[in-house]
Each structure stands twice: as structure tokens, then as C-alpha cells.
Amino acid sequence: METYDHIILGTGQATGILLGGLIPTGDSIAVIEAGKVGGSCVNYGCTPTKTLVASAKAIHKAKQGDFYGFSTEDIVIDYKRIRERMNEIRNGSSEGLENWMVKTENVALIKGWGKFTSEKVIEADGRMLTAKNIYINTGTRPFAPPIKGLNDIPWMDSAGLLNLKELPEHLIIIGGGYIGAEFGQIYRRFGSEITIIQRDNQLMPREDRDVAESIRNFLEDEGIQIHCGAEAESVSEKNGTIYLVLKSGKTVTGSHLLVAAGRRPNSDGLNPQAAGLSISDRGFIEVDDYCRTGTEGVFAVGDVNGEGAFTHTSVNDAEIVLDVLWGGSRAISKRHTIYALFTDPPLGRVGMSEKEAIAAGKNVLKATRPMSKISRAKEMGETNGFAKLLVDADTDKILGAAVLGPGGDEIINMFAAIMHSDIPCKEYRKVVLVHPTVSELMPWVLDGLEPVN
């Protein structure tokens, strides 16, 4: 039996934060990883996809030369170079994290899948390990819906698409959520035909309808075909062509199929019962407000605990755990929901959506301003989208915000800071911000607040 002070299962983004706090203590640490070091964000999520987003936007802008007053020759897409740039960045991040662990004296990196044999004992790569504290950071994996014939064809998840060496001629995407919308726009700008199949009647069903419809409009304006209220029944492949039959009877054909229908937590392979862990009906490891499981000294951080599905929430989970270890009081319940959709323009969201605020019985005031009425957006020629602020009429505090437009993914952080600091809107309205920017108009949006009927 090998004994350590700490064992970390998985190397997603929470692991780097944990290591940053634990290594300086001199405690012994074992890190167990079955796949590529870095987890989904570095290898198949944020890092490679946002690299592709940048290439796609550059191509899109280059094609708008006439609008901005210059001319270009015919633009040639070098997909090989696009992928090389993506791989340089994501592989560098993964290798950097691995090298850090390998070269750190009090860290042992063990390659293999770890699973519990008892409450505080883990088997990995034929070794038995135990520790005072164990941190489960095993993330999630793509979910494949029960579509007849799916297992008989070469479908891809997001990792498979990123590893595809040829540019798809016509990419069919099952799933109209965040992954489907981002990949759809990216590959459309690379030159692929795109068809998105969304089971719900609304693209991106978690969002308010006005936000979802605006996103749908600019994606369709770029030539993406979107079918909402459409569910796949069966799929087959013949001579390199994918045939996707919908329950309506319609058949969609394409060259490649991406399944982006959600993800499932990697908890089942851990033998969680042996560790006394409670698992929700969706497969998440249940934790308290401090990422503690029901087993003393065992924490679950990141996507596997169901308390967030983003890199920033995983990082925050790790910060909460370190704070708890040192006697602090940071907690999951003290953070606001915040995330972004990295389409062009991007969507930034924090706090409640309009429908969530209404459902919660809040006395909601709402104000919106289209990007077409914001000078900086017009100057940049990026007028798709709008900003929407929701305010509690009883407290004068921001309930939530959605910024769909240029810089929306950055601007939204300002509202997160305002909400965390508990600043009333009457004070935020007094703030002087840099001109000319999109964000400078955000306090002014408050002048249009009206009750939500």
C-alpha cells in the first residue's frame, strides 16, 4: 500500500489549482490520470475550440473587405495550418501541466484509471494507494442518444471532430446547444455546409427566447440550416454519405455527423459505492456547499459534482476546497452562475435569465438595448445582438444580465463583479466608463428599466 497526503483523480482545470495550493506545503501528492493530461478543457474544449473560433472570425472578417473599404484576393482556407495552430496550443498546455507534475519532487503522476476499493483506498495501474484527502476531478464524457444505427456509423463527438484531418463537406450536428452552435458557426466559416438538428422547439433551450432567436438569426444569415422541434430516429451511412432520418419522416444527408447532445459524469467507473459516495439520479457525485462528499476527507470538484459545467466553476471548486482546508468559508452557494457562448458575436450571461427570475417570483424590471444603437458596435460593423439587464425592483440589485454582442463574453464579468459586491443599480449608474466602448453604455441601459408583465 502506497500512502500519500493527497490523491487527485483526474487532471482537469481544478487539479492545477489544487496542486498550486498543495505543492508548497511539501505534502506528498499522487495524481492519477487515465487519459491525456489536462482534461477536456485543454484537450477537447476551451483551448482548441477558442483557437478555432479565432481562425474562423479572421476568415469571416477577411471576407468582409468591401464593407470595411479594402479588397482581398480569393481567400483560401488552409485547414491543415488551422489544425496545426490549434494543436500547437492545446498540446503545449497539456505537456506543460504534465512536465510540471513530473518535475515536482513531491508529486507522483500515475497513468491509469483509478477506482475505489474502500473508502480511502484507490487502485490504479495495479497499485494500491491511500491518502488523508482524496479529490475526485474526473469530469464528464459525451452522451450518445439512443438513435437506431448510430453505433454502426462513424459518428464523432467534439473530440473526434477536433481530431478530424479533413474539412467536412457537409457537417450534420445533432444538438442545438452551446457546443452545436459554436461548432456550427466555426465550420460554416471554414467552408462546410452545416445542418443543426435540435430536438427542442428552441435553439439553446436554456436561454430566454429573445436571446435564442437572435443567435438563430445570425447563424442562419451565415447559411446554417437549423431544424428545431426535430428528433433523430435513425441513421445510416452508404458510400461516404450519412443519412439521418427524423421522426417527421424527413431525411437529412451529409458527409459527417457530430453528436453534441450533452454529457454524462465520469462517476460510474470509480466504484463509488466502495467509497460510500452518494450519486444523484443523473450520475453526479453529491457534495455539500464546500465540495465535500459524505465520506470524510473525500472531495468532488469540477463537472463530476454537477455544481457547474464550466472551467471557471471547476477552478472555483478547487479554490473552495483549499479555502476549507485552511479554515476558510468560501462556498458554492456564494457564487453566481456565469458563462459565455463563444459564437461571433459572443453571449455573456450571469445570474438569472428572465424566465428564471419570473419563475422565482421576483419583482422584475427589465431593460434592453440593441447593439445597432450602440456607437462602438456600429463603428466596428458588429451590430448583431443586444444587451439585457434584469433588476429586482424591491432591492435595486441586478438579478441577471445577458450581453449578446461584441465583447459580450468580457463585458459580462463586470456584472458578475457588481453582483458579487452587492452594488445597487443607482450606484452603478453613476460609474464613468471609457468612451467609445460597448461596455460604457451598460449603465445607461438602466434608464430604460420597465416592469416585466
Residue pairs with C-beta under 8 A, 6 or more apart in sequence:
1 121
1 128
1 129
1 130
2 30
2 127
2 128
2 129
2 130
3 28
3 129
3 130
3 131
4 27
4 28
4 29
4 30
4 108
4 129
4 130
4 131
5 22
5 27
5 28
5 29
5 131
5 132
5 133
6 18
6 22
6 27
6 28
6 29
6 30
6 131
6 132
6 133
6 134
6 135
7 29
7 30
7 31
7 32
7 114
7 122
7 129
7 130
7 131
7 133
7 134
7 135
8 15
8 18
8 19
8 29
8 30
8 31
8 32
8 134
8 135
8 137
9 32
9 114
9 122
9 134
9 135
9 136
9 137
9 138
9 270
10 32
10 33
10 39
10 136
10 137
10 138
10 139
10 266
10 302
10 304
11 31
11 33
11 37
11 38
11 39
11 97
11 137
12 38
12 39
12 40
12 41
12 137
12 138
12 139
12 302
12 303
12 311
12 314
13 39
13 41
13 42
13 302
13 311
13 314
13 315
13 318
14 135
14 137
14 301
14 302
14 314
14 315
14 317
14 318
15 31
15 39
15 97
15 135
15 137
15 318
16 97
16 318
17 315
17 318
17 319
17 322
18 135
18 137
18 301
18 318
18 321
18 322
19 29
19 31
19 100
19 101
19 104
19 107
21 318
21 322
21 325
22 29
22 322
23 29
23 104
23 106
23 107
26 106
27 106
28 106
28 108
29 106
29 107
29 108
30 107
30 108
30 110
30 129
30 131
31 101
31 107
31 108
31 109
31 110
32 110
32 112
32 113
32 114
32 122
32 124
32 129
33 109
33 110
33 111
33 112
34 111
34 112
34 113
34 114
35 43
36 43
36 94
37 94
37 95
37 97
37 98
37 101
37 109
38 90
38 93
38 94
38 97
38 98
39 137
39 139
39 302
40 139
40 140
40 303
41 47
41 311
41 314
42 90
42 93
42 94
42 97
43 90
43 94
43 159
44 158
44 159
44 162
45 158
45 311
46 311
47 89
47 90
47 93
48 86
48 87
48 89
48 90
48 162
49 158
49 162
49 182
49 183
49 186
49 342
50 342
51 85
51 86
51 89
51 90
52 82
52 86
52 186
53 182
53 186
53 342
53 344
55 82
55 85
55 86
55 190
56 185
56 186
56 189
56 190
56 344
57 189
57 344
59 75
59 77
59 189
59 190
60 189
60 344
61 68
62 72
62 75
63 72
63 75
64 381
65 71
65 72
67 381
68 381
77 167
77 190
77 191
79 166
79 167
79 190
80 165
82 190
83 165
86 162
98 109
101 107
101 109
102 109
110 124
110 125
110 127
110 129
111 125
112 124
112 125
112 126
113 124
113 269
114 122
114 123
114 124
114 129
114 270
115 122
115 123
115 124
115 269
115 270
115 271
115 274
116 122
116 123
116 270
116 271
116 272
116 274
116 275
116 277
117 123
117 128
117 271
117 274
118 274
118 275
119 274
119 275
119 276
119 295
119 298
120 130
120 131
120 134
120 275
120 295
120 297
120 298
121 128
121 129
121 130
122 128
122 129
122 130
122 134
123 129
131 297
132 297
133 297
133 298
133 299
133 325
134 297
134 298
134 299
135 298
135 299
135 300
135 301
135 318
135 321
136 267
136 270
136 285
136 293
136 298
136 299
136 300
136 301
136 304
136 305
137 300
137 301
137 302
137 304
137 314
137 318
138 265
138 266
138 267
138 269
138 270
138 302
138 304
139 265
139 266
139 302
139 303
139 304
140 263
140 264
140 265
140 266
140 303
140 304
140 309
141 263
141 264
141 266
142 157
142 158
142 159
142 259
142 260
142 261
142 262
142 263
142 264
143 261
143 262
143 263
143 264
144 150
144 155
144 157
144 259
144 261
145 174
145 232
145 259
145 261
147 174
147 232
147 233
147 234
147 235
148 233
148 234
148 235
149 234
149 235
149 236
150 235
150 259
152 236
152 237
153 235
153 236
153 237
153 242
153 257
154 237
154 257
155 235
155 257
155 258
155 259
156 164
156 256
156 257
156 258
156 259
157 258
157 259
157 260
158 179
158 183
158 258
158 260
160 258
161 171
161 183
161 256
161 258
164 256
167 187
167 190
167 191
167 192
168 187
168 192
168 254
168 255
168 256
169 192
169 193
169 254
169 255
169 256
170 192
170 193
170 194
170 195
170 253
170 254
170 255
170 256
171 183
171 184
171 187
171 192
171 193
171 194
171 195
171 254
171 255
171 256
171 257
171 258
172 195
172 197
172 242
172 244
172 252
172 254
172 256
172 257
172 258
173 180
173 183
173 184
173 194
173 195
173 196
173 197
173 258
173 260
174 180
174 197
174 232
174 244
174 257
174 258
174 259
174 260
174 261
175 196
175 197
175 198
175 259
175 260
175 261
175 262
176 196
176 197
176 198
176 199
176 200
176 203
176 204
176 226
176 228
177 204
177 205
177 206
177 260
177 262
178 204
178 341
179 260
180 196
180 198
180 258
180 260
181 196
181 203
181 204
181 215
181 219
181 341
181 343
182 341
182 342
182 343
183 258
183 260
184 194
184 196
184 219
184 224
185 219
185 222
185 224
185 343
185 344
187 194
188 194
188 219
188 222
188 223
188 224
189 222
193 223
193 225
193 254
194 223
194 224
194 225
195 224
195 225
195 226
195 227
195 252
195 254
196 203
196 219
196 224
196 225
196 226
196 227
197 227
197 230
197 231
197 232
197 244
197 246
197 252
198 226
198 227
198 228
198 229
198 230
199 229
199 230
199 231
200 228
200 229
201 228
201 229
202 209
202 212
202 213
202 228
203 212
203 213
203 215
203 216
203 219
203 226
203 228
204 211
204 212
204 215
204 341
205 212
206 353
207 215
207 347
207 349
207 353
207 402
208 353
208 354
208 355
208 388
208 402
210 354
210 368
210 386
210 388
211 347
211 353
211 388
211 402
211 404
214 384
214 385
214 386
214 404
215 341
215 343
215 347
215 404
216 226
216 228
217 384
218 343
218 345
218 384
218 385
219 226
219 343
220 226
227 246
227 250
227 252
230 246
230 247
230 248
230 250
231 246
231 247
232 244
232 245
232 246
232 247
233 245
233 246
233 247
234 244
234 245
235 242
235 243
235 244
235 245
235 257
236 242
236 243
237 243
240 255
241 253
241 254
241 255
242 253
242 254
242 255
242 256
242 257
243 251
243 252
243 253
244 251
244 252
244 253
244 254
244 257
245 251
246 252
263 303
263 309
264 282
264 283
265 282
265 283
265 284
265 285
265 303
265 304
265 306
266 304
267 277
267 279
267 283
267 284
267 285
267 304
268 283
270 277
272 279
272 285
275 293
275 295
275 298
276 293
276 294
276 295
277 285
277 286
277 293
277 294
277 295
277 298
277 300
278 285
278 286
278 293
278 294
279 285
279 286
280 286
280 306
282 306
284 304
284 305
284 306
285 293
285 300
285 304
285 305
285 306
286 293
286 294
286 305
286 306
287 293
287 299
287 300
287 305
287 307
287 332
289 331
289 332
289 333
290 320
290 321
290 324
290 330
290 331
290 332
291 299
291 300
291 301
291 305
291 307
291 317
291 320
291 321
291 324
291 332
292 298
292 299
292 324
293 299
293 300
299 321
301 314
301 317
301 318
301 321
302 308
302 313
302 314
302 317
302 318
303 309
303 314
305 317
307 313
307 317
307 332
308 314
308 316
308 317
308 337
310 339
312 338
312 339
313 335
316 332
316 335
317 332
319 330
320 330
320 331
320 332
323 329
323 330
324 330
335 420
336 350
336 351
336 416
336 419
336 420
337 349
337 350
337 351
338 348
338 349
338 350
338 351
338 412
338 413
338 416
339 348
339 349
340 346
340 347
340 348
340 349
340 408
340 409
340 412
341 347
341 349
341 409
342 409
345 371
345 382
345 384
345 385
345 404
345 405
345 406
345 408
346 404
346 407
346 408
346 409
347 385
347 402
347 403
347 404
347 408
347 409
348 401
348 402
348 403
348 404
348 408
348 409
348 410
348 411
348 412
348 413
349 400
349 401
349 402
349 403
349 412
350 400
350 401
350 412
350 415
350 416
350 419
351 390
351 398
351 399
351 400
351 401
351 415
351 419
352 360
352 362
352 390
352 399
352 400
353 400
353 402
354 364
354 366
354 388
354 390
354 400
354 452
356 400
357 364
357 390
357 399
357 400
357 452
358 364
358 452
362 392
362 399
363 392
363 393
363 394
363 451
364 390
364 391
364 392
364 393
364 399
364 451
364 452
365 390
365 391
365 392
365 393
365 449
365 450
365 451
365 452
366 388
366 389
366 390
366 391
366 449
366 450
366 451
366 452
367 388
367 389
367 391
367 445
367 446
367 447
367 448
367 449
367 450
368 386
368 387
368 388
368 389
368 445
368 448
369 386
369 387
369 441
369 444
369 445
369 448
370 383
370 385
370 386
371 377
371 382
371 383
371 384
371 385
371 386
371 387
371 404
371 405
371 406
371 438
372 378
372 383
374 383
374 387
374 405
374 438
374 441
375 436
376 406
376 436
376 437
376 438
376 440
377 383
377 405
377 406
377 438
379 436
380 406
382 405
382 406
383 405
384 404
384 405
385 403
385 404
385 405
385 408
386 404
386 405
387 401
387 402
387 403
387 404
387 405
387 408
387 411
387 441
387 442
387 445
388 401
388 402
388 403
389 398
389 400
389 401
389 415
389 442
389 445
389 446
389 449
390 398
390 399
390 400
390 401
391 397
391 398
391 399
391 425
391 446
391 449
392 398
392 399
393 451
395 424
396 424
396 425
396 426
397 419
397 422
397 423
397 424
397 425
398 415
398 418
398 419
398 425
398 428
401 412
401 415
403 411
403 412
403 415
403 442
405 438
406 438
407 437
407 438
407 439
410 439
411 438
411 439
411 442
414 439
414 442
415 442
418 428
425 446
428 443
428 446
429 443
429 446
429 447
430 443
431 443
433 439
433 440
433 442
433 443
434 440
